[in-house]
Amino acid sequence: MISPIHPGLLCIVSGPSGSGKTTLCRAACEGGTAHYSVSATTRAMRPGEVDGRDYHFLSEADFLGRVEAGEFLEHASVFGRHYGTLKSEVLPRLARGQDVLMDLDVQGAALVRQHADEAVRRAHLDVFLVPPTLDELRARLAGRHTDAPETQARRLAAALEEIARWPEYEYTLLSDTREADLDRFRSILAAERLRSRRRLGLPGYA
C-alpha cells in the first residue's frame, strides 16, 4: 500500500440548531471524496431514521462499555442521553488520507480540539456556521420545530450561547444559500489540504 502524501483532514463543523451544519457536511461528502462521521447515541431511533446512516444506535450498557474500552474520540451526555464519535469512524480513514467531516456541538468540538492523539491534532480544523442575522436564526428555529413558545425561547437562548463561542474556531461562515455555503466550505477544505504543515512529503522527491 502506498502511503498518503498527507493524512486526511478532520474537519469539525459546529453551529446552532437550524444553521444547516449537518446538511453542509453531508453535501460536501457526496461523491465519496470525504467521509461523514456518523455519531453513536443511546437515544431511541425516530421514525424514518436508519441505524448506521443517521446514528449508530447503542444501548446504554454497550455505549458505556465502549467508553470504558477507550473506543470514543469524544463523548458527552445531553439531556440524559449519551452521544459520541467512535474512533473507528475517524482514525483509519485519516491514516488512508481521506478527509472526515463531523458536525458537533461546541462541547464536542472542544473535546476534539484538546485531544491528546497526535494524528487528531495534525488533521484537525474547525468551522463555525451561523445564520446571518438574529431574525434569520429565529425564523429557522421556528420553522424547524413545533414546540411551545417557552421551548422555542429555550432553544434560542441555547443557540445564542453557542454562537458566543464562534471565536474559538479557525473559520466562521455566515450562512447564505446552501450552494454558496457549500462552495465556501469546499474552498476552505481545498486550501487546508495545501498547507505545508499537513504534508508528509512531495511526490517525485522521495
N, C-alpha and C positions, 0 to 999 in steps of 0.2 A: 504493500500500500504506500502511495506517495504521500509524504507529509504535506499538510497545507502550508501555503505561503504565510498565512496568518490565521489565528484562531477565529472562530465566528464572533460576531458581536452579541452581547447580551443586553438588549435594549428594554428598559423598563418604561412603560407609559402609564402615567397617573393623571387623574383629573376627577372633578366632582361627578356625581351621578348625573347622567344626561349629557356629558361632554362628548361622548362618541368614541371613547378610548378603545373599547372592545371592537367596534366596527372598524376603526382605523387599523388596529393590529391585524385583524383577520383579512382585511383588504390588501394590506402590504404583504401578506403571506401567500396570496394567490399566485399560482404558478410554481410553487414549491421551492423557491429560492431561499425562503426563510421559514422557520417553524414557529407556529403559535403555541406557546406553552399552556397546556390545559391544567388548571388548578385542581387540587383534591379538596373535598369538603365532606363534612358529616351531615349537612342539611339534607332534607328529603328532596327527591327528584320531583320537579314540577312537570305538569302536562306539557308534552312536546319536547322535553329535554331528552338527550341521549347520553348514556354513560360513555365516557371517553371522548366525546365531542364537546359537550358543554362543561362538564366536570368529570373527574374521577370520583364517583360516589362511594365513600367508605363508611363502614360502621365506626362508631367512636372507639371501640376496642382496637380495631385494625389501625385507625389513624394514630392513636396514642402509642401503639406498638411500633409503628414506623418512626414516630418521633424518637422513641427510646433507642431505636436502632440507628439513628442518625441519617435517615433517608430523605429528610427535607432540607431544601435550600433555605426556606423561610416558612414560618407558620405563625398563626395567630388565632385567637378566639374572638368572634364577633357575635354579639347578642346570643351567647350560649352555644354557638356552632363553631366548629373548627374549620379553618381554611389553610391551605399551604401549597407550596410548589415542590414537587418531588425532584430530587437531583437527577433521576433517570430521564426526566423530561428535558433536561438542560445540558448537563456536563458532557455526555457522549457526543452531542451534536456540535457543541463548541469545539471539541477536540478535532472533529472532522472538518472544521472550517465553515460550518453552517451557522447563519445568524438565527438567534432565538429571540422572539418578541414576547413580552409579558405585560399584561395590564394589571397593575397592583394599586392598592390604596397607598396613602402616604406612609402608613405604618409598615406595610410590607416592603415598600421601596427603601425605607431607611434601613431595614434589616439586611437587604441585599447589598446596599451601599457600604455597610460596615462589615461585610462578610470577610472571614479570615482566609478563605481559599484564594490563592494567587491567581488561578485561572479565572475565577469570577471577577476579581479586581481588574485584571488585564482586559477582559472583554467588556466590562460594564460601561454603559452610558444610560442617561435617563432624560425623559422628555415629559413636560407637564403640558397637558392640553386643557384649555379653559374656554368656555363660551366668551364671545367678545364683549358682552355687557351684562350687567346685573339683571336687566329686564329680560334678556335672552335666556339667562340661566333660570329665572323664574318660569318663563314660558316652557322651557324644556322639562323642568321638573313637573309642572302642572300637566303637560301633555303626556307624560310617561306614566303617571300614577293616577289611581282613582281614590286616593286617600282622603281622609277628612282634613279640613284646613289646619288643624293642630298638628297632624302628622306631616303635612307639607311644610309647615313652618319649621318643624324639627329637621326635616331633610335639608331645607335651605340653610339653616344655621350650621349644620354639619358640613355642607358644601362650602360655605364661606370659611370655615375653619381650615378645610383642606386647601382652598385657594390661597390662604395666607401663607402657605408653605412653598409657594412656587419658587422663591429664591434658592431653595435647596437643590434645584435641578439644573442640569447643564444647559438645557434648552427649554424654552417656553413658547408654545404655539397658541396664539389667539385663533380660535376656530373660525373658519369661514364656511365654504361649501365642503361637502365630503371630498369632491375632486381636488379642490385646492389644498385641503388638509393633507390628502394622500401625496400630492406632488411635493409639498414642502417636507413632509416626513421622509419620503424616499430620498430627497436631496440630502437630508441630514445623514441618513444611513450611508449614502454613497460617499459623502465627504469623510465620515468617520473611518470607512474602510481604507482610505488613502493615508491616514495618519501614520507617520513613520514608526511611532512607538508601538503600534499594533502589529507591525510586520515581524515575521520570523526569519526573513531572508529575501533575496531577489532572484527570480528565475533567470537562469543562464549565468549566474555569478557565484555558483556554489564552489 
